[in-house]
Amino acid sequence: MREVSLRDSNPEHAGGGASNQPSGRQRGFDYLIVGAGFAGSVLAERLAAGLNKRVLVVDRRPHIGGNAYDHYDEAGVLIHRYGPHIFHTNAQRIVDYLSRFTEWRPYEHRVLAQVDGQEVPIPINMTTLNKLYGLNMTTEQEAADFLASRAEPVEDIQTSEDVVINGIGRELYQKFFRGYTRKQWGLDPSQLDKSVTSRIPTRTNTDDRYFTDTFQQMPKHGYTKMFEKMLAHPNIKVMINTDYREIRDEVQHDHLIFCGPIDEYFDYRFGKLPYRSLKFEHKQLDQEQFQAVGTVNYPSEDVPYTRISEYKHLTGQVHPKTSVTYEYPSAEGDPYYPIPRPENAELYKRYQKLADETPGVTFVGRLGTYKYYNMDQVVGQALALYKRIEEAERGPAASENAAHGQSLAEQAP
């Protein structure tokens, strides 16, 4: 395990076998936080800066930032080690909070899907339909009528397959969704909860942005730089390459915030919660640009990967070379996506009940609550938890006054 001071160390080079006891061991920590991703880092910063708590953050990976970790590869291109992370939100309070630790660059993500030998926009829009079917629709009503003519109404929508066929019909479902979903989840859409495909809209206009949130920007200098600033508080100690089980009995702490898998914390007492994982193949290419947009999807089951992403679109980096990542869904590996099926939800409820009965531990984040969250949702969850902690310690009125005072201080010249 390795202790890191983020004010003078680069986590990218913070590996090695050195074992350093945290300097706060003798007097202990107020909070031990497991996981240095969004949930853990936001809570560490808030508890340290807002309540003057002593916080130890541990992560078994050799870096901070969780799945949002980015770094420069061998070619000198800034890449996301765990696939593309696109920041978007409608919540101004989350933007305001993260803006304390980063500047932003505008970026609207666009995705193409390779279907019938051509690349067309996804989510499906009027342009997609015109290209696929050789049409010349110009109004939203025409596109809506076309989709309605192909839709096959499903009386009782239960599965992801039902959602898509009810909205756009079986042919478009098979072209865009069935193969991609089967690869991504290892299950047919008819076996998955309706929430999976409900996340992907169908449009009748020519808007080809993947997201429509009011705020779509990327951290100007990358996610890792943002996390470094977030964790660079004198009350925060960070230990990477560290499994919390190795140090939990060695480090005195009043409360544990666990951002790892909830079933792992309880030693899989009721069995493992199912997750879908990913394998990443990173490539550096001796050319300036590889594809027209940040991500191209490959729905066909004849292609082993689901998508290829090119990071220079996301980051705006100018470089004579480019780097891309091929994504291969996998049943084995790090837990990325909770598999949305009713029996899995029931299994999680058993762990949740156990968690509710366990004093001194709070579970948070995707893995801690077995839910698929976007990055902004994880930040929102962490800020909401902090507010509850703050109110419990200070009282609601004092917390409101403290927040108002901080807001005024930030607005001061």
N, C-alpha and C positions, 0 to 999 in steps of 0.2 A: 504494500500500500504506500501511497505517496501523498504527502501534504503539499498543497500548492497555495502560494500567495498570488492572487490574480493581479496584484498591482505590479509585480515584477517577474512573473513567469508566463511563458507561453504554453498553454495546455497541450498544444500539438506536440511538444517535445518533453512532456512531463511524465513519461513512462519510466520504466526501470524498476528495480527490485528494492529500492531503499524503503525502509520502514521507519517512519517518524511519528512519534506520538504527538497528537495535537497539543499545542501549548496550553489550551484551556482545560486540560484533563484534571488538574488538581482541584480546581474550583467547580468543574463541570460546566455543562451547557444548559441553557434553558430549553433549547429545542435541538433534537437530532433529526435532520431531514434526509430521507433516503431518496436519491434521484436529483440530478442537476439539470433536468429539462425545464420546460416552462413552469410547471406547477411548483416544483421544488425551489427554483431560483426566484420566482416572484414572491413566494412566501418567505424565503430567507431574507430577501431585501426588505420586505415590508416589516417583518418582525424585528430586524436589526435597526432599520432607520426609523420606523414608526413607534416602536415600543422599547427600543434600546435593549433588545434581547441578545443574549449570546447564542449563536447558531453554528452548529457543525453540519455541513452538507457532505454526504458521501455518495460516490457513484462508482460502480464497478467497471465502467468503461474507462478508457484512458483519456477522456476529455469531458468537458462540460457541454451543455447545450442539448443533451438528449438526441432525439432524431433530427432536430433542426441544425445540428452541428455542420458547419461548413469550413473548408480549408483550401489552400492552394495545392494543386496536385503537382506531379513531376513536370508538367508542361508550363506551370505558372498560371493555370486557369483556376479561378475560384469555383469549386464544385460543392454540392451537397452530398455528403457521404451516404446518406440514407434516402436518396431520391429527392425530387424537387419539392420544396416547401414554399408555397405561395401565400403571402400574407394578405388577407382581405377581411374586412369587418364592417358592420354598420354601427358599431358601438364607439362613440366618441371618447367615452371615459377610458376605454382600453387603449385607444390611440394616444390619448393624453399621457397615460401612464408610461407606455413603452417609449414615447418620445423623450422621456428623461434620459434614456440610455442610447438613443440612436437618432441620426438624421435619416431621411427617407428619399428614395428615388421612385418616381411614378412608374408603375408597371401593370399593364392589364394582360392577364394570361390568355392566350389563345391556343386552342387544341384542334388538331386535324385528326381525322380517322381515315385509315386506308381501307376503302370499301370498293369493291367492284373495279379494282385496278386504278382508282383515283383517290386523291386526298380531298376530303370534304369536311366542313366545319362540324364539330361536336361541342355542345349540344346541337341536335338537329335544328336547323332553321330554314328559312325560305331558300337561301343559297344552296344548302345541302340538297333540298328536294329538287331544285331546278337542275343542278348538276347531275344528280343520280338518274333523273327521269327525262332529261332533255326538255324541260319545260321553260316557260318564260313568265312565271308568275311575278307580279309587281305589287300586289296589295296583300295585306295581312289577311283579309277576308278570303282571298283565293287560297292562301296557304292553309288557313283554318278549315276551309271546305274540303281541300284535298286530304288533309289528315283525318277529318271526320268520315270521309268516304271509305277510308281504309281501316278505321278503328273497329274493333270487335268487342262490343260491350260485355263486360263481365259483371254479373249481378252482385257477387259477394267477393270483393277484392281482398285476398289474404296474402298472396305471395308477390315477389318481385316480377314474376312472369305476368301475373294478372294486371299489375299496374301498367306495364308497357303495352300489352295487347289491348287493354281497354282504351288506352290513349292514342296509339298510332298503328295498331294492327300487327299481325304476325310477321309480315314480310320485313318491315323495318326492325321489328324485334329481333329477328334472326340475323339481319345484316349487322346491327350495331351492338346488341346487348347479350344475346345468348352465349356466343363464343367467348366474349370478353369476360362475362360474369363467371362462366364455367372455369376459365383459366384463373381468374383472380381469386375465387373463393373455393375452387375445388368441388363445387356443388352446382347443380342446375338451378336457374332462377326460380323454378317451381318449388325448390326446397328452402328458399331463403325468404326471410321476412320482407314485407313490402317496403320497408324503410330504405333498402339498399338502392333500388332504382328510383325511388321517389326523390332522391337527392339530385337527380339529373333531369332538368326541365326539358321541355320541347317548346321551341319558339316559332312564332309565325311571322316574325320580322327578319331583318338581316343582321341583327346584333350577333356578332361572332365572338364576343368575349365569353370566357368560360364562367366567370363570376360577374354578378351585377351589383356587388356591394358598393356603398358610397365611398369607402376607402380601400384603394387597391395600390399599395406601394410596398417596396422591399427595403429592408434595412440597408442604408447606403453603403456601409462597409462590411456587411455580412452579419449573420446571426451570431456567430461566435464572439465578435467584437461587442455586440449588444449584451450578451450574457456576461462577458468579462466585466463590463461597467456595472451591470446589475449586481454582481457578486463582490465588487471591490469595496466592501464596507469593512471597517476595522473590527466590527463585531462578528464578522462571518469568517469561518475557516472552511476550507474545501479540501477534501481528500478524494482523489481519483484512484483508479485501479484498486478500489476498496469495496469488498463485500461487507455490508453492514453486519452480517452475522459474525464476522471476524472481530468486530470491535464493539458490538452492542453491550457486552458485559464489561468492557474495559473503560468505556466512556460514560461518565455520570451525566445523565440528562433528565430533565423533568418530564418532557413530553416527546413522543415520536410522531413525526409526520411521514407517512409511508406512501411514496409515489410509484412503488413497484407493483408487481402482480399480487393482488389480494390473496389468491389461492396459494402462491408461493410462501407468503408470510405465515399462513396456517399449515405449512408443510403438506399441502394438497390433501387435507383431511377428508374432503368429500370427492376427491378426484380433480383432475386438471380442467380448468376452464379452457375451452378450445379457442385458439387464435389462428389466424392466417399470417404467414410470414412472407418475406421477400428475399430474394438473392439479387445482388447488384453486380453488374459487369460494367466497370468504368473503362472508357477508352479515350485516349488522347489522339487527335487526328491532325495531320499536317496540312490543314486547310483552314480557311478563315471561318467558314460557315458550313454546317452539315445539313440543316433542314430549315424550312421557312418559318417555323414557329417554335415556341419553347418545348412543346410536347406533341408527339404524334402517336396516336393509339393504333393498335393492331388487333381488331376484334376477332379475326379468323383464328380458329383452333389449329390451323396448319402452321401458324407462326408460334414458336414456343414462348416468346416474350409478350408482355401486354403493351408496353410503350417504350419509346425512346425519348429522352429529354436532353436538351442542349442548354447549358447553363448561361452562356453569354447573353441569350435573349433575356433571361431573368435579371442578371446582374448589371448589364450594360457595359461589361468589361470590353475594352478594345485590346485585341491580341491577335497576332498572325496565325495562331493555332486555335483549335477548339476542343472541347471535351464533352463527351456524351455519356449517358448511362442507360443501359438496357435493364429492364426490370423483369424478373422471372418469379412469379408467385410460387410459394413453397409451403408444404405442410410442416416443415421443420425449420428451426431457427428462432431468432428473436421474436417476441410477440408484438405484432403490429396492429392487426385488425381483429377486434372481438367479432366472433361469427354470430350474426343476428338470427338465432333460431329459438323458438319457445323453450326448448329443454335447456338451452344454455342460460337463458334468462332465469329460469327456475333454479339452476345450480348456483348462479351468482347470488340469488336471494338468500340461499343457505349461508353463503360466506358473509353476506351483508349482515345477517342476523348475528353471526358470530362476532363480526367487527363491532356491532353496536353493544355487545356484551363485554368487550375488551377495553378496560380502562387505560387511559394514558396513551392511546394510539388513535390517530386520525388518518383515514385513507382518502387520497385525492388523486386526480389525474385520470387519464385513459385507463391505465392498468389497475389503478387503485379502485376504480368504480366500474370497470368493465363496460365502458361506453365509448363509442366513436365520437371524439371531439375534434373540431378544427382547432388550430392554434389559439385563435382569439377566444374560443369558448373555454379552453383550459386556463388562459389568463383570467377570464371572467370568474371562473370557478375558484381560482386561487385568491383573487381579490375579495370575493364574497366570503370565503372562509376567514381571511384575515379580518374582515370587518366584524365578523361574529366574535373572533378572539379579542379584538380591540374593545368591543362593547362589553364583553364579559369582564374585562379588566378595568376599563375606565368608566363604563356606563354609557348609554346611548348619547346623552347630551354632550358629555366631554369628548366623545369620538367625533361628533358633528363639528364641534368647535375646533378640534385639532385639524380636521380635514379642511375646514374653512381657512384656518390660519396658514396651513401649508399652501393652499391654493393662492392666497394673497401673496405669500412669499415668492411663489413661482412667477407671479405676474409682475413683481417689482422689477424695475430696471437694474 
